[in-house]
């Protein structure tokens, strides 16, 4: 009989969404070299978004980027830089008109690390004691959580939405008999996340969802938490791009990025209504729908196409006087981020 570990290994090996980052990015080296030759800059991509440190390659502060976005389009939130008492946290929540539940996340962080939905002030106090710099945001319970990748060439007035993906949270379909654990164990993909759920939501594993109930196990829209990225590019349109022209025109110095947001419906999204942006990622943003393609080759192609957009954006910005990040500073930041 094949062991669970071996089943997990084969599933990951045959589904490219689970491949290690280098399996997707090493084949992009020729595109990167083309960018170096085209721009005559080793770190050309850091000039893509002059409004974000290093173009948003990594290590940027979320609150700095969010401050660039028009208040009408983003969720309410505030930054915390030291442990706070229950009274202090409640006062801050009241000042910003935020009720529980809330979302807490590190101000500098990637891939959903330490992102939590918190229901009580006591839990928030505990989170505060374990994080030195984090953001508290309102939790928006809209049915759609989306990643919208938008870019604009600096020398042009109009941009384009090139990727639209929805996030399908980790969930099981109940049968009124089996527990969440049992339902997860029989699903090849969900099986990969049983240990994560055991560590974070052990109380959910013994619940028995009703028959035909779509039971959401985890509501954080990140791949490491079991979320699937669904290709929604069928909704791309000129009107959608115009909506994000309007949004992005208020964001100074950002020409390429993925807006992570919640919205009541696709119609509302296209019309630019009810949009609640909770994060904007810079030059390292991936087109989310690349993880919902028939095969890895289509994913490689999408990634290469978007790198070409970055190269052209960076080249125009460099020609317009935007400086790239100094190599010494970049190296120090990389070593500090990945080694320390």
Phi, psi and omega in degrees: 000136181286131181288161179300320181297321179290321176300317179296318180299312182294324179295314179296320182294331183260005177230109191295342178297342181256003179293149176298155188304323185291335178294332178270328189263333177301319177295348179274358182304318177300325178292318177299315180298321175302320179296320178297315181293323183289321185261344185061032178225129180294321181250045184305324185296339180287349177268000184294321182231085183298344179280352182235137179305130181056026179072002184087027179295315171187163173077005180286154180273128183297321183292328177296318180290316180299330180294342180281341188271141178302135183303330183291347184248355187240161179289156175285144180185172178204162183261144177236128184243006179203158177302135181241152177281169178302316181297316181296318180294317179297321179296319179294318178297318179294320180299324182262008176058048180242131178249164174285148002284161177233165173251128176245137181209148176300144180292330173238113183188159183223155171055037173076011182298126176061022174275127183221146169266123188241132187258340186227158180291328178296318177294325179291322176299315179298317178298318180300327181285346183248002179230133183268339181208107183214171182243140171249127180234154174294147175268120181257117185267059175269153184289338183245126169246124190230155169246121183241110180265124184232142172219156175217132174289135184304330183271007179236155183273332184251147177242198185208138169274121185249348179215135176221121181224140174263163182245119178260108184295156177303125184206165175228156176258116185289154174234007179077002183234311186270152178283169177301318179301313181296320179292324178291322184294333182270355177258121186304323181281312181298331180303330182294339188250007181300316181296320178298316179294321178301321182284329187250330184220051186302331181294339182279337188293334182265000178287151179244100179297150178294163179299129180068011176280129175272097187267117180277121183275324184217133185252015175267122187279065180226145183301322180294343178259009176099000181291139173259142177260121186254131180293117179241026184293351174297342180267359178295139181200167176298321181296321179296318178297321179294323176299317181278341167301314181296316180294312186288337177296340178271353184257100186290130173078020178238119182244346180213124179184163177249122176272121173263125190208168172238149184203149182294327184198167177292325177299317178296320179301310183298323180280351180078028183246142175069018182281130178235099181276129178246352178198147173228121180254145187269226192296338179278002181297135175262150170290108189305329184287354176296340181270008178229050179249159182299332181204169184294331182295323176293325177294316176303316182297316179298318180296316179297319178301318182286329173295325178294324175299315181299318180299314181293319177299311182297318181298316178295318179297318178298317178295333179272006174102005179283131181272147172276163179293132177302140184301320182296316179295315180300314181298318179297320179293319180296312180297319179294328183281318188258342185255316184289000000 
